[in-house]
Amino acid sequence: METWALMKKFSVVVLCALMMVLLAADVQKTNALALPPIVCDPQALSSCTPAIFFGFPPSTDCCNSLRALQPCFCEFIRNPTFGQFISSPNAQKLAKACNVTIPTNCTRN
């Protein structure tokens, strides 16, 4: 009877250790799948040039880039070089066509 109790305790310890290993592996896998930080590079919007400068319909690449860089819009708006383009009528049409919102409440630095 004592052997059975000892085996039962051993099994519980082994099961707990296995669960800890699996949980640790899951955490590492989740960290590995984390998205890389967004780099606010206006050059990534080069596919949008025809839409911004000439009012052409945006390409799929343009809309995808615009969505990916949405967290950067305030930075772009505050930049004197790019701010004028973001607030242009063509940029507003582009944002609407890509179903992207350009923020209006960016604080100035």
Secondary structure, DSSP 4 states (H G I P E B T S, - for coil): -HHHHHHHHHHHHHHHHHHHHHHHHHHHHHHHTSPPPPP--GGGGGGGHHHHHH-PPPPHHHHHHHHHTGGGHHHHHHSHHHHHHHTSHHHHHHHHHTT-PPPS-PPP-
